[in-house]
């Protein structure tokens, strides 16, 4: 309780307060002074600049999204406009640099990758990616421009690997590993929250245990976190992929996070094709007559292992996306051997008809063998798992191929009288690799496919994330507009799969603790005033599979470090009250 003579900036009166920690909601007032919450309770007599009645509304901590790629657009001059959908759904804090990729530190060996990343998130980029030679220089630029969200960044393992070896898929040398450790130390010194791995992607897939161990040991000593896009999410190897990261927690004493967890059935052909056919038939039935499948979690044993580790003090977290489609670079579907060398070398392979036939053979017939490092054994072989029609173009960098967005490779092939492989290659050539694609056995936004992840999403150890790749163009995932309101409205209020208090915990204090973000994700005296005011009776999604670019309903206001960045007057991008969140 604040002293009555202490003057507050804002008092939110008589709202239903959700503390973010899962405690039972109660009606009360919240007093804000400066950037922090100064009092919670009955503030009837407290002096304040303004009082805002919330009768009938609720207030909870701002949503904390620990798996995004917001860092790829954060330095753009129009970042506040591009990131508006996140603010409008109640997100106040994001973590970028995930999956081993970011825009810093730059260098000669990573220039091609950075140009692809900039193309994916800026269209035809004019800026030189070498302008951020260090993470410290990147952070300086962000703070000079201002941020519409709180942003933490992870150090990118794949960039370190490219800086050491270039675009090669080999074992790391001792000299190269020394360079990677220097890069990591500089990033941690600048304030990165930890290290992110992208072990399903080239060239991170070539990383072996000794490389991961030495890097994770540095992170552990700095009390950071190691997050991981696992080496595989396929049913036949997911346990081993998860154990690889959990073993780092045991061996290095470092906190770890298993990123955007999902489970992909992989039983070889023709079983995979049969499963896809059956799922599509069920999906069509579900569209006409919705039904519920009481599905157990296929990875319940993994979650119990994580719970047991946490009970012993070895901290491991998990996050997941409440959606039916994932998304990634279109080039990631190529065999790893096709991605070695410079971007010019990759484009030359794509142009060569004989090499194109070899790539198609590996994509259609290759089956991964653990540990997914060589030849055609990579686990992100979506064509082999689900077929060409499971890949749908999400965005392209230029206007030349804008008409391809939203269409599957099979649909584009039929329209152009070409094989889907030729469509894929021509798109990558024309866009210089800057193409994003959805992955779904049916279509993005399919509620039936999402239902298969229900048990995974409801586990108490799993936080909710968006995996945001917003660019301002293309066909975005609905998650970039509706992830958290949809989780609260659909999962908690409508379906009653969990309480609203628990749903909010999984979107606030749980992810904040997983990435060691202090004084975020909770409503308590002294915490930062990151708040969402919402109507618990209406909060929910307005996005559809055909029109995902629709802001949610029920979000009334968003406070970021005490400032109302969204209120009855609308969104206020000029404020930019966000903080760059540094480790420690």
C-alpha positions as CSV (number, residue, x, y, z in Angstrom):
1,X,0.0,0.0,0.0
2,X,1.4,3.4,-1.0
3,X,1.6,6.2,1.6
4,X,-1.3,8.6,1.0
5,X,1.0,11.6,0.6
6,X,2.9,9.8,-2.3
7,X,1.5,11.0,-5.5
8,X,1.0,8.4,-8.3
9,X,0.9,9.0,-12.0
10,X,-2.0,6.6,-12.7
11,X,-4.4,4.5,-10.7
12,X,-6.3,1.8,-12.5
13,X,-9.4,1.4,-10.4
14,X,-11.5,-1.6,-9.5
15,X,-10.1,-4.0,-12.1
16,X,-10.1,-7.8,-11.8
17,X,-6.4,-8.4,-11.1
18,X,-4.5,-11.4,-12.4
19,X,-1.0,-11.5,-10.8
20,X,0.6,-13.6,-13.5
21,X,1.8,-16.2,-11.1
22,X,-1.4,-18.2,-11.2
23,X,-3.0,-16.8,-8.0
24,X,-6.7,-16.4,-7.8
25,X,-7.9,-13.2,-9.4
26,X,-9.2,-10.4,-7.2
27,X,-10.7,-6.9,-7.6
28,X,-8.5,-4.0,-6.7
29,X,-6.6,-0.9,-7.7
30,X,-3.1,-0.6,-9.3
31,X,-1.0,2.5,-8.7
32,X,1.7,3.4,-11.2
33,X,4.5,5.9,-10.6
34,X,7.2,6.3,-13.3
35,X,8.0,3.0,-14.9
36,X,6.9,0.8,-12.0
37,X,3.9,-0.5,-10.0
38,X,4.0,1.3,-6.6
39,X,0.9,-0.1,-5.0
40,X,-1.8,-2.8,-5.4
41,X,-5.0,-2.9,-3.3
42,X,-7.5,-0.3,-2.2
43,X,-6.1,3.1,-3.3
44,X,-9.3,5.1,-2.7
45,X,-7.5,7.9,-0.8
46,X,-4.2,7.9,-2.7
47,X,-3.5,11.1,-4.7
48,X,-2.9,10.6,-8.5
49,X,-2.6,12.5,-11.7
50,X,-5.3,10.4,-13.3
51,X,-7.7,7.7,-12.3
52,X,-9.0,5.2,-14.9
53,X,-12.0,3.1,-13.9
54,X,-11.8,-0.5,-15.0
55,X,-15.1,-1.8,-13.6
56,X,-16.0,-5.0,-15.6
57,X,-12.5,-5.2,-17.0
58,X,-9.4,-7.2,-16.0
59,X,-5.7,-6.4,-15.9
60,X,-2.8,-8.8,-16.1
61,X,1.0,-8.5,-16.8
62,X,2.0,-7.7,-20.3
63,X,2.5,-10.9,-22.3
64,X,6.1,-12.1,-22.5
65,X,7.0,-13.8,-25.8
66,X,10.4,-15.5,-25.5
67,X,10.7,-16.9,-29.0
68,X,10.6,-14.3,-31.7
69,X,12.8,-12.9,-34.5
70,X,11.9,-9.2,-33.7
71,X,15.6,-8.3,-33.7
72,X,15.6,-8.7,-37.5
73,X,13.3,-5.6,-37.9
74,X,14.0,-3.7,-34.6
75,X,16.5,-1.4,-36.2
76,X,14.2,-0.4,-39.1
77,X,13.0,3.2,-39.0
78,X,9.4,1.9,-39.3
79,X,9.8,-0.8,-36.6
80,X,7.1,0.7,-34.4
81,X,4.6,0.4,-37.3
82,X,5.7,-3.1,-38.3
83,X,5.5,-4.4,-34.7
84,X,2.1,-2.8,-34.0
85,X,0.3,-6.2,-34.2
86,X,2.3,-7.5,-31.3
87,X,1.4,-4.5,-29.1
88,X,-2.2,-4.7,-30.1
89,X,-2.4,-8.3,-28.8
90,X,-0.9,-7.3,-25.4
91,X,2.7,-8.3,-25.9
92,X,5.1,-6.0,-24.0
93,X,8.3,-8.1,-23.9
94,X,9.9,-10.1,-26.6
95,X,13.2,-12.1,-27.0
96,X,14.9,-12.2,-30.4
97,X,18.0,-13.8,-31.8
98,X,16.4,-17.2,-31.7
99,X,17.2,-20.3,-33.8
100,X,20.9,-19.3,-34.0
101,X,20.3,-16.3,-36.2
102,X,20.4,-12.5,-35.7
103,X,21.8,-9.4,-37.5
104,X,24.9,-9.2,-35.4
105,X,27.8,-9.7,-35.3
106,X,28.4,-9.2,-39.0
107,X,31.4,-10.1,-41.0
108,X,32.6,-11.3,-44.4
109,X,31.6,-14.9,-44.0
110,X,28.0,-14.1,-42.9
111,X,27.2,-11.3,-45.4
112,X,25.2,-13.6,-47.7
113,X,23.1,-14.8,-44.8
114,X,22.5,-11.3,-43.5
115,X,21.4,-10.1,-46.9
116,X,18.9,-13.0,-47.0
117,X,17.7,-12.1,-43.5
118,X,17.3,-8.5,-44.4
119,X,15.5,-9.4,-47.6
120,X,13.1,-11.6,-45.7
121,X,12.3,-8.8,-43.2
122,X,12.8,-5.6,-45.2
123,X,12.1,-6.5,-48.8
124,X,14.9,-5.4,-51.1
125,X,17.3,-4.1,-48.4
126,X,19.3,-0.9,-48.9
127,X,21.2,-1.1,-45.7
128,X,24.7,-2.7,-45.5
129,X,24.4,-5.6,-42.9
130,X,28.1,-4.9,-41.9
131,X,26.9,-1.7,-40.1
132,X,26.5,-3.9,-37.0
133,X,29.9,-5.5,-36.7
134,X,29.3,-6.3,-33.0
135,X,26.3,-6.9,-30.9
136,X,27.2,-3.9,-28.8
137,X,26.9,-1.6,-31.9
138,X,23.6,-3.2,-32.7
139,X,22.3,-2.5,-29.2
140,X,23.6,1.1,-29.4
141,X,21.5,1.6,-32.6
142,X,18.4,0.1,-31.0
143,X,18.6,2.4,-28.0
144,X,19.2,5.4,-30.2
145,X,16.1,4.7,-32.2
146,X,13.9,3.7,-29.3
147,X,11.8,0.5,-28.9
148,X,8.0,-0.1,-29.1
149,X,8.5,-3.2,-26.9
150,X,10.9,-4.5,-24.3
151,X,13.5,-6.5,-26.3
152,X,16.1,-9.0,-25.1
153,X,18.4,-10.7,-27.6
154,X,20.2,-14.0,-27.6
155,X,23.7,-14.6,-29.1
156,X,23.4,-16.4,-32.5
157,X,25.3,-19.7,-32.7
158,X,24.9,-20.1,-36.5
159,X,26.4,-16.7,-37.2
160,X,29.4,-17.6,-34.9
161,X,29.8,-20.8,-36.9
162,X,29.7,-19.0,-40.2
163,X,32.2,-16.4,-39.0
164,X,34.6,-19.2,-38.1
165,X,34.2,-21.6,-41.1
166,X,32.0,-19.8,-43.6
167,X,29.1,-21.8,-45.2
168,X,30.6,-25.2,-44.7
169,X,29.1,-28.2,-42.9
170,X,32.2,-29.6,-41.3
171,X,33.6,-30.2,-37.8
172,X,34.7,-27.1,-36.0
173,X,38.4,-26.6,-35.7
174,X,40.1,-25.6,-32.4
175,X,41.0,-22.2,-33.9
176,X,37.5,-21.7,-35.1
177,X,36.0,-22.7,-31.8
178,X,38.3,-20.1,-30.1
179,X,36.9,-17.5,-32.4
180,X,33.3,-18.6,-31.6
181,X,34.0,-18.3,-27.9
182,X,35.4,-14.8,-28.3
183,X,32.2,-13.9,-30.3
184,X,30.0,-15.3,-27.6
185,X,32.0,-13.6,-24.8
186,X,31.6,-10.2,-26.6
187,X,27.8,-10.8,-27.0
188,X,27.4,-11.7,-23.4
189,X,29.4,-8.7,-22.3
190,X,27.2,-6.5,-24.4
191,X,24.2,-7.9,-22.5
192,X,22.8,-10.9,-24.5
193,X,20.5,-13.1,-22.4
194,X,22.4,-16.2,-23.5
195,X,23.1,-18.4,-26.5
196,X,20.6,-19.6,-29.1
197,X,21.1,-22.8,-31.2
198,X,19.6,-23.7,-34.5
199,X,20.6,-27.3,-34.7
200,X,18.1,-28.3,-37.4
201,X,19.5,-25.6,-39.8
202,X,22.7,-25.4,-41.9
203,X,25.4,-25.0,-40.6
204,X,24.4,-25.5,-37.0
205,X,23.5,-29.1,-37.7
206,X,27.2,-29.9,-38.0
207,X,27.9,-28.8,-34.4
208,X,29.1,-31.7,-32.2
209,X,29.1,-32.2,-28.5
210,X,32.4,-30.7,-27.6
211,X,31.5,-27.4,-29.5
212,X,28.2,-27.1,-27.7
213,X,29.7,-28.0,-24.4
214,X,32.4,-25.3,-24.5
215,X,30.0,-22.6,-25.5
216,X,27.3,-23.7,-23.0
217,X,29.9,-23.7,-20.2
218,X,30.6,-20.0,-21.0
219,X,26.9,-19.2,-20.9
220,X,26.5,-21.1,-17.6
221,X,29.4,-19.1,-16.0
222,X,27.7,-15.9,-17.1
223,X,24.3,-17.1,-15.6
224,X,22.7,-16.9,-19.0
225,X,20.3,-19.3,-20.8
226,X,20.9,-21.7,-23.8
227,X,17.8,-21.9,-26.0
228,X,17.6,-24.5,-28.8
229,X,15.8,-25.1,-32.0
230,X,16.3,-28.8,-31.7
231,X,18.2,-31.0,-34.2
232,X,14.9,-32.8,-34.9
233,X,11.2,-32.7,-34.0
234,X,10.4,-36.0,-35.8
235,X,8.9,-38.8,-33.7
236,X,11.7,-41.2,-34.3
237,X,14.5,-38.9,-33.0
238,X,12.9,-36.1,-30.9
239,X,13.8,-37.8,-27.6
240,X,17.5,-37.9,-28.6
241,X,17.4,-34.3,-29.9
242,X,15.9,-33.1,-26.6
243,X,18.4,-35.1,-24.5
244,X,21.2,-33.4,-26.4
245,X,20.1,-30.1,-24.9
246,X,19.1,-31.4,-21.5
247,X,22.5,-33.0,-21.2
248,X,24.0,-29.5,-21.5
249,X,22.1,-28.5,-18.4
250,X,23.4,-31.5,-16.6
251,X,27.0,-31.1,-17.8
252,X,27.4,-27.3,-17.7
253,X,25.0,-26.3,-15.0
254,X,23.3,-24.0,-17.5
255,X,19.6,-23.2,-17.7
256,X,18.2,-24.4,-21.0
257,X,15.0,-23.8,-23.1
258,X,13.6,-26.2,-25.7
259,X,12.2,-23.9,-28.4
260,X,8.8,-24.0,-30.1
261,X,8.2,-27.6,-29.2
262,X,6.1,-29.8,-31.6
263,X,5.9,-33.4,-32.7
264,X,6.1,-34.6,-36.3
265,X,5.1,-38.2,-37.0
266,X,7.9,-39.9,-39.0
267,X,7.4,-43.5,-39.8
268,X,8.8,-43.7,-43.3
269,X,7.0,-44.2,-46.6
270,X,4.4,-45.1,-47.5
271,X,3.1,-44.7,-43.9
272,X,3.8,-41.0,-43.9
273,X,1.8,-40.5,-47.1
274,X,-1.1,-42.5,-45.7
275,X,-1.2,-40.4,-42.5
276,X,-1.2,-37.2,-44.5
277,X,-4.1,-38.4,-46.6
278,X,-6.1,-39.5,-43.6
279,X,-5.5,-36.2,-41.8
280,X,-6.7,-34.2,-44.8
281,X,-9.8,-36.2,-45.0
282,X,-10.5,-35.7,-41.2
283,X,-9.8,-32.0,-41.7
284,X,-12.4,-31.6,-44.4
285,X,-14.9,-33.4,-42.1
286,X,-14.0,-31.2,-39.2
287,X,-14.6,-28.0,-41.3
288,X,-18.2,-29.2,-41.8
289,X,-18.9,-30.8,-38.5
290,X,-16.4,-29.9,-35.8
291,X,-15.4,-32.6,-33.3
292,X,-13.0,-33.0,-30.4
293,X,-10.3,-35.7,-30.2
294,X,-9.2,-36.6,-26.6
295,X,-5.5,-36.9,-27.6
296,X,-2.8,-37.6,-25.1
297,X,0.6,-35.9,-25.4
298,X,3.0,-37.9,-27.6
299,X,5.9,-36.5,-25.6
300,X,4.5,-36.9,-22.0
301,X,7.6,-38.9,-21.0
302,X,9.9,-36.0,-22.1
303,X,7.9,-33.6,-20.0
304,X,8.2,-35.8,-17.0
305,X,11.9,-36.0,-17.5
306,X,12.1,-32.2,-17.6
307,X,9.9,-31.9,-14.4
308,X,12.2,-34.3,-12.6
309,X,15.3,-32.3,-13.7
310,X,13.6,-29.1,-12.4
311,X,12.9,-30.8,-9.1
312,X,16.6,-31.5,-8.8
313,X,17.5,-27.8,-9.5
314,X,18.6,-28.3,-13.2
315,X,16.3,-25.8,-14.8
316,X,14.9,-26.6,-18.2
317,X,12.0,-24.9,-19.9
318,X,9.8,-25.5,-23.0
319,X,7.8,-23.1,-25.2
320,X,5.3,-23.9,-28.0
321,X,3.0,-22.1,-30.5
322,X,-0.8,-22.6,-30.5
323,X,-1.1,-23.1,-34.2
324,X,-1.3,-25.7,-37.0
325,X,1.6,-24.4,-39.1
326,X,5.3,-23.6,-38.6
327,X,7.4,-21.5,-40.9
328,X,11.0,-21.1,-42.0
329,X,13.3,-20.2,-44.9
330,X,12.4,-21.9,-48.1
331,X,16.1,-22.6,-48.6
332,X,16.0,-24.8,-45.4
333,X,14.1,-27.5,-47.4
334,X,17.2,-28.1,-49.6
335,X,19.7,-30.8,-48.8
336,X,22.5,-29.5,-46.6
337,X,25.1,-30.2,-49.3
338,X,23.3,-27.8,-51.6
339,X,23.8,-24.9,-49.2
340,X,27.6,-24.9,-48.9
341,X,29.7,-21.9,-50.2
342,X,28.6,-18.5,-51.1
343,X,25.1,-17.4,-52.1
344,X,26.4,-17.2,-55.7
345,X,27.5,-20.8,-55.5
346,X,24.1,-21.8,-54.2
347,X,22.3,-20.0,-57.0
348,X,24.6,-21.7,-59.5
349,X,23.6,-25.1,-58.2
350,X,19.9,-24.2,-58.4
351,X,20.3,-23.2,-62.0
352,X,22.0,-26.4,-63.0
353,X,19.5,-29.0,-64.2
354,X,21.6,-32.0,-63.2
355,X,22.2,-30.7,-59.7
356,X,18.6,-29.8,-59.4
357,X,17.7,-33.4,-60.1
358,X,20.0,-34.7,-57.4
359,X,18.5,-32.2,-54.9
360,X,15.0,-33.4,-55.8
361,X,16.0,-37.0,-55.4
362,X,17.3,-36.4,-51.9
363,X,14.3,-34.3,-50.9
364,X,11.8,-36.9,-52.1
365,X,13.6,-40.1,-51.1
366,X,16.1,-39.2,-48.3
367,X,15.4,-40.4,-44.8
368,X,17.2,-38.9,-41.8
369,X,19.7,-40.9,-39.8
370,X,20.8,-39.6,-36.4
371,X,22.5,-37.2,-35.8
372,X,21.3,-35.5,-39.0
373,X,24.6,-34.0,-40.1
374,X,25.5,-35.5,-43.5
375,X,24.4,-36.0,-47.1
376,X,20.6,-36.3,-47.3
377,X,20.1,-37.1,-43.6
378,X,18.8,-33.8,-42.4
379,X,15.6,-33.9,-40.4
380,X,13.9,-30.9,-41.9
381,X,13.1,-32.9,-45.0
382,X,9.5,-31.8,-45.2
383,X,9.0,-33.0,-48.8
384,X,9.8,-36.6,-47.8
385,X,7.6,-36.3,-44.7
386,X,4.5,-34.5,-46.1
387,X,4.9,-33.8,-49.8
388,X,5.3,-30.7,-51.9
389,X,1.8,-29.5,-51.1
390,X,2.7,-29.1,-47.5
391,X,4.9,-26.1,-48.3
392,X,3.1,-22.8,-48.8
393,X,4.8,-19.5,-49.7
394,X,4.6,-17.0,-46.8
395,X,6.5,-14.0,-48.1
396,X,9.0,-13.0,-50.8
397,X,11.4,-10.0,-50.8
398,X,10.4,-8.4,-54.1
399,X,7.2,-7.5,-56.0
400,X,8.2,-9.8,-58.8
401,X,6.8,-12.9,-57.1
402,X,4.2,-11.3,-54.8
403,X,1.5,-13.4,-56.5
404,X,3.1,-16.5,-55.2
405,X,2.4,-15.6,-51.5
406,X,-0.3,-17.8,-50.0
407,X,0.0,-20.6,-52.5
408,X,1.6,-24.1,-52.1
409,X,4.4,-25.2,-54.3
410,X,2.1,-27.7,-55.9
411,X,-0.5,-25.0,-56.7
412,X,2.2,-22.8,-58.2
413,X,3.6,-25.8,-60.2
414,X,0.2,-26.5,-61.7
415,X,-0.3,-22.9,-62.6
416,X,3.1,-22.6,-64.2
417,X,3.1,-26.1,-65.8
418,X,6.3,-26.9,-63.9
419,X,7.3,-29.4,-61.2
420,X,7.2,-28.0,-57.6
421,X,10.9,-28.4,-57.3
422,X,11.5,-26.1,-60.3
423,X,9.1,-23.6,-58.7
424,X,11.1,-23.7,-55.5
425,X,14.4,-23.3,-57.3
426,X,13.2,-20.4,-59.5
427,X,11.8,-18.6,-56.5
428,X,15.1,-18.9,-54.6
429,X,17.1,-17.7,-57.6
430,X,14.9,-14.7,-58.4
431,X,14.6,-13.7,-54.7
432,X,18.3,-14.4,-53.9
433,X,17.1,-16.8,-51.1
434,X,14.8,-14.3,-49.4
435,X,11.7,-16.5,-49.3
436,X,9.7,-17.7,-46.2
437,X,7.3,-20.6,-46.2
438,X,4.7,-22.2,-44.1
439,X,4.8,-25.9,-43.2
440,X,1.5,-27.7,-42.7
441,X,0.1,-31.1,-43.6
442,X,-3.2,-29.3,-44.4
443,X,-3.4,-25.5,-44.2
444,X,-2.3,-22.7,-41.8
445,X,-4.9,-22.1,-39.2
446,X,-6.4,-25.6,-39.4
447,X,-8.1,-26.2,-35.9
448,X,-8.0,-30.0,-36.3
449,X,-4.2,-30.1,-36.7
450,X,-3.8,-27.6,-33.8
451,X,-5.8,-30.0,-31.7
452,X,-3.0,-32.6,-31.9
453,X,-0.8,-30.2,-30.0
454,X,-3.4,-29.5,-27.2
455,X,-1.8,-31.7,-24.5
456,X,1.6,-30.3,-25.3
457,X,0.4,-26.7,-25.0
458,X,-1.5,-27.3,-21.7
459,X,1.5,-28.8,-19.9
460,X,2.4,-26.5,-16.9
461,X,6.1,-26.4,-18.0
462,X,5.2,-24.9,-21.5
463,X,5.0,-21.2,-22.2
464,X,3.3,-19.7,-25.2
465,X,5.2,-18.0,-28.0
466,X,4.6,-16.6,-31.5
467,X,7.9,-17.2,-33.3
468,X,7.2,-13.8,-34.9
469,X,8.8,-13.0,-38.3
470,X,6.9,-9.8,-39.0
471,X,8.0,-7.8,-42.0
472,X,5.1,-5.7,-43.0
473,X,4.5,-7.7,-46.2
474,X,3.5,-11.2,-47.2
475,X,1.0,-13.6,-45.6
476,X,1.8,-13.6,-41.9
477,X,0.9,-16.3,-39.4
478,X,-2.2,-15.6,-37.4
479,X,0.0,-15.8,-34.3
480,X,1.6,-12.5,-35.1
481,X,-1.9,-10.9,-34.6
482,X,-3.8,-13.1,-32.2
483,X,-1.6,-15.6,-30.3
484,X,-2.2,-14.6,-26.7
485,X,-5.8,-13.3,-26.9
486,X,-6.7,-16.4,-28.8
487,X,-5.0,-18.7,-26.1
488,X,-6.9,-16.9,-23.3
489,X,-10.2,-16.7,-25.2
490,X,-10.4,-20.1,-26.9
491,X,-8.3,-22.4,-24.6
492,X,-9.4,-20.9,-21.3
493,X,-12.8,-19.2,-21.6
494,X,-14.5,-21.1,-24.3
495,X,-13.1,-24.6,-24.1
496,X,-12.2,-24.5,-20.4
497,X,-9.1,-26.6,-21.0
498,X,-7.4,-24.6,-18.3
499,X,-8.2,-21.7,-15.9
500,X,-7.8,-18.1,-17.0
501,X,-5.3,-17.7,-14.2
502,X,-3.2,-20.6,-15.5
503,X,-3.4,-19.4,-19.1
504,X,-2.1,-16.0,-18.1
505,X,0.7,-17.6,-16.1
506,X,1.8,-19.5,-19.2
507,X,1.9,-16.2,-21.1
508,X,3.6,-14.0,-18.4
509,X,5.6,-15.1,-15.3
510,X,6.5,-18.6,-16.7
511,X,8.3,-17.3,-19.9
512,X,9.9,-14.5,-17.9
513,X,11.4,-17.0,-15.5
514,X,12.5,-19.2,-18.4
515,X,14.7,-16.4,-19.8
516,X,15.6,-14.9,-16.4
517,X,13.8,-11.6,-17.1
518,X,13.5,-9.8,-13.7
519,X,10.5,-7.8,-12.6
520,X,8.6,-8.7,-15.8
521,X,5.6,-11.0,-16.2
522,X,4.2,-10.4,-12.7
523,X,1.9,-7.8,-11.0
524,X,3.5,-6.9,-7.7
525,X,4.7,-3.7,-6.0
526,X,8.1,-2.8,-7.5
527,X,7.7,-4.7,-10.8
528,X,7.8,-2.8,-14.1
529,X,4.3,-1.5,-15.1
530,X,3.9,-3.6,-18.2
531,X,0.1,-4.2,-18.2
532,X,-2.7,-5.4,-20.3
533,X,-6.3,-4.2,-19.7
534,X,-8.8,-6.6,-21.3
535,X,-12.4,-7.7,-21.2
536,X,-12.4,-11.3,-20.0
537,X,-15.8,-11.9,-21.6
538,X,-14.7,-11.0,-25.1
539,X,-10.9,-11.4,-25.4
540,X,-10.2,-13.5,-28.4
541,X,-9.1,-13.8,-32.0
542,X,-10.6,-12.1,-35.1
543,X,-8.0,-13.7,-37.5
544,X,-9.1,-16.3,-40.0
545,X,-7.0,-18.7,-42.3
546,X,-7.9,-16.5,-45.3
547,X,-7.5,-13.2,-43.4
548,X,-4.9,-13.4,-40.6
549,X,-4.2,-9.7,-40.5
550,X,-6.9,-8.8,-38.1
551,X,-6.3,-7.4,-34.7
552,X,-7.9,-9.2,-31.7
553,X,-10.9,-8.2,-29.8
554,X,-11.1,-7.5,-26.0
555,X,-7.8,-5.7,-25.6
556,X,-8.6,-2.3,-24.1
557,X,-5.2,-0.9,-23.2
558,X,-1.5,-1.8,-23.0
559,X,1.0,-0.1,-20.6
560,X,4.7,-0.4,-21.4
561,X,7.0,0.7,-18.5
562,X,4.1,2.8,-17.2
563,X,3.2,4.5,-20.5
564,X,-0.1,3.8,-22.3
565,X,1.2,2.7,-25.7
566,X,-2.3,1.5,-26.6
567,X,-5.5,3.1,-25.1
568,X,-8.9,4.3,-26.2
569,X,-7.2,6.8,-28.6
570,X,-5.4,3.9,-30.4
571,X,-1.8,2.9,-30.8
572,X,0.9,5.4,-30.0
573,X,4.1,4.4,-31.9
574,X,5.7,7.7,-31.2
575,X,6.2,6.9,-27.5
576,X,8.7,4.0,-27.9
577,X,9.0,3.4,-24.1
578,X,10.5,-0.1,-24.5
579,X,13.7,-1.1,-22.8
580,X,16.6,-3.2,-24.2
581,X,16.8,-6.0,-21.7
582,X,20.3,-7.0,-20.8
583,X,21.4,-10.1,-18.9
584,X,21.9,-9.6,-15.2
